């Protein structure tokens, strides 16, 4: 559709998008003026636009305009710049009406012919307002204050020269007759004094003429002009109205619009008219009384252009469904637009219940309405203005369901009676004339009209009679007198009054033959006895009462919505349903649907549960929030016009390359075109919002792409190839358009992938190869000739030299044999040297690594040994200072015997410590030199440990005499009663335990020290352990506690004596014994050192515990025996001599080994 918009420009509308073409002063290809007056399309598809300043020819491809202006010096220019009308005649000529005359244009040659009336000079101007062509091809011309002119059809056959040489009055003689006729007749004088606006066809041989002073009919055959008169009071002023626009539609009606008095629709055949005056309160009413233009499109839509209110569209489909709306100034209607209920009574009166306007009485015969509304304080008025349901009983009384109770309306007395205070939703009269009442939340009740009381439905069925029960949406009595009760959420019930029984129907998800939903909205019985149940969100159900089986129908079968509010049946057996998405007609025979949307005049998409009925004439009523629809099922139809689909534009990036495509088109892209977009639309203007589309690019998309109401498709970076773009549209009636527009897209390969480029490249390569080959052959041949000459000379020389060489050959061969032998020998030697070199390199690499590791160890060892020597000096100096100091005190006679004994013990203790230190050094040296020997022997384990226990007990007391009677440090021995004789080295075991006890004693100031053993692994392992409650060892130090020279002193505030060799020696000795020394410790809780040794039991393996408990032996006495002591230190010799002298031995001394040998 094309629109001319005042001060805006030209507008193109494709049912989806608007494109505005406006005048741009700096762009000569834009439209010449922003006030278009006439738009027309010629037979070649070119759009011509007349404006107040020039004529324009529109180029669809690039969106530009070619302008035509009046030029006084050019006879081939238009008569004036103000274009008033344009017309394309049957022969394709363009007729141009301006404020200065009339022209006829040959579109192909753009040659203009100017037409002037008889007796007018060439300089006289005439304001031509309209051009009309009748069925015979005659042209009728309306002017301002010049009357109407006529140009016969045969003038089209004259040549251009005749037009230029002969004046128009001489050729068109009838033109002068009509002019005179208009002037002579009194009525015609009236016509000529007015401004003719438009001329159009009224009937066979009759023309409508609209003027600034009313409407006229002209009968061509009778040569009669008649002024159309409006006689009723409402339209009397239209007789002198300025009719700016008239249009005869396809139904034979004339649409006549005025400049300020609205719109009138005239039915000439039946001599009737309909007047439309602007009423802004009406949703779908006329919005402006100033009508500019009227047009009908191919689908039957009437387009009305107005001043100030834009364009309004009248859809004929809205005539299918009559629409009773709220009462207005011009149209009688409802007291409230929201309709909740409707019925026809026995007097054929329609009663309508509204949401807020009370009860309406409507007489279809005369269209009269009467309202019954609540009057506060008046008991005879209706109880509430909200009427949910209306029921007429067998006596003709009306019963109304309201939120405040049950109302009875006596039509004769015109008064209301009120019963109860229930919030009632629906009513039904049973076989006993009692009225069944369904409530919002209180279940089911029964009203007895004779007694005037309301009773709750049988308490036997609590689910339908509880106070806080569920909502009752519908109560329906079938032909057999059974009562069907629909609920809001709990399914459907069937009540048998004869035997007081109840059947409950519920949706069972796994049973497809159960009802499709539990939210019941409508119940209806058709003429065949089938029961139809509409649900919310569950679709429609057909119940066969004989089998109790439900047949489900939903959106998949064509139902427009799965919520069905109301059901009626027409005389053909079709079901008409009000749904959540319009009204639909269902044919049970072929199971087909025909649906109607708001475009057909429905009051809205959604309809109310109780707002439906069928009157005695078969007319159907369906109501909702915007009023009541009334229609005859027999007169409904679907629009036959199939709106075409158009691709409005094809764009590459922001460049439009094609517009208004309606048929097959091929588009070849360039290799640089990476983005292409298609804009498409169904040219159906009735419901732009609900149009849907699907498209597909064959050989790229696998299937149709459904874009819903999005009306464009975009593709980027398509691979080279050929594609076919297809698009289809879904119109508002739910049908895909028959035509599918196809556009072939050719995406070329880049030039380097084109066959000609590849062929050229191959040709070039072959040419280069051949050229190179020929050049090479030429070069070789020249060299060959030169070499031949050289060869000849050399052959002679060689022949001479050959004899000499033959002699030398023998010698050389011998020499070569010797050289080969030497070479093989040298080669063999080289291989051996290479192997030696590789071996040496490997050894050097290994030695280097070993040296680096040794260096690291040496540096660490040096550091440790330095620390060890420093510590050793301290450890040696400390006991020596004590020995030297207390030795001086022994010589002092002031000390008593006990004191001297104590001093002697101190000297002995420090001497033993010094001796132990020296032994540790010797042991570690032996261990490092692998000189430690293990001497297995048989010994009793309990006796061995008991002896050590007594020794350690003595050491604790001797070192700390204050512990003698104290419990601060306790020593425990943990052994078994069975004293096993085992085979091992008791001396080394004792060394290990001594070191472990020394550490435990050193680092345990109070608490306990426990020593002992365990027999493990089925007597295959013996574990010795030393456990204390001392200071413990940190986890990070456990791994290094057995390293040489390591002293773990976390507490730097305390000094613990020692060299750091004891645990290292013990660990090595444990390994030599076949075990491993381990530790378990926790800071602050103590430590447990243990080592596991293989258990080897001797022959006589057990003795009693009593023998173990007395291990002391008497001092031996060896009288008359001699012992040789080899000792170079005098002090040591004196000590040994003193100790051994008590045994009766004779003692000899040798200061070295040689002397000892001699003495022996």
ABEGO torsion letter per residue (X at the ends): XBBBBBGAEBBBBAGABBBBBBBBAABAABBABABBABBBBBAAGBBBBBBABEBBBBBAAAGBBBBBBBBAABAABBABABBABBBBBAAGBBBBBBAAEBBBBBAAAGBBBBBBBBGBBAABBBBBABBBBBAAGBBBBBBBGAEBBBBBAAAAABBAAAAAABBAAAABAAAAAAAAAAAABAAAAAAAABBBABBBBABBGBBBBBBAAEBBBBBAAAGBBBBBBBABAAAAAAAABBBABBBBBAAGBBBBBBAAAEBBBBBAAAGBBBBBBBBAABAABBABABBABBBBBAAGBBBBBBBGAEBBBBBAAAAABBBBBBBBAABBBBABABBABBBBBAAGBBBBBBAAAEBBBBBAAAGBBBBBBBBBGBAABBABABBABBBBBAAGBBBBBBAAEBBBBBAAAGBBBBBEABBBABBBBBAAGBBBBBBAAAEBBBBBAAAGBBBBBBAABAAAABAABBBBABBBBBAAGBBBBBBAAAEBBBBBAAAGBBBBBBBBAABAABBABABBABBBBBAAGBBBBBBBGAEBBBBBAAAGBBBBBBAAAGBABABBABBBBBAAGBBBBBBABEBBBBBAAAGBBBBBBAAAGBAEABBBAABBBBBAAGBBBBBBAAEBBBBBAAABBBBABBBBBBBABBBBEABBABBGBABBBBBBBBAABABBBBBBBBBBAABAAABBBBBBBBGABABBBBAEABABBBBBGBBBEBBBBBBBBBBAAGBBBABBBBBBBBBBBBAAABAAAAAAAAAAAAAAAAAAAAAAAAAAAAAAAAAAAAAAAAAAAAAAAAAAAAAAAAAAAAAAAAAAAAAAAAAAAAAAAAAAAAAAAAAAAAAAAAAAAAAAAAAAAAAAAAAAAAAAAAAAAAAAAAAAAAAAAAABAABBAAAAAAAAAAAAAAAAAAAAAAAAAAAAAAAAAGABBBBBBBBBAAAAAAAAAAAAAAAAAAABAAAAABAABBBBBBBBABBBBBBBBAAAAAAAAAAAAAAAAAABABEBBBBEBBBBGGGABBBBBBBBABAEBBAAAAAAAABBGBBBBABAABBBBEAGAAAAAAAAAAAAAGBBBBBBBBBGAEBBBBBBBBBBBBABABBBAAAAABABBBBBBBBGBBBBBBBABAAAAAAAAAAAAAAGBBBBBBABAAAAAAAX
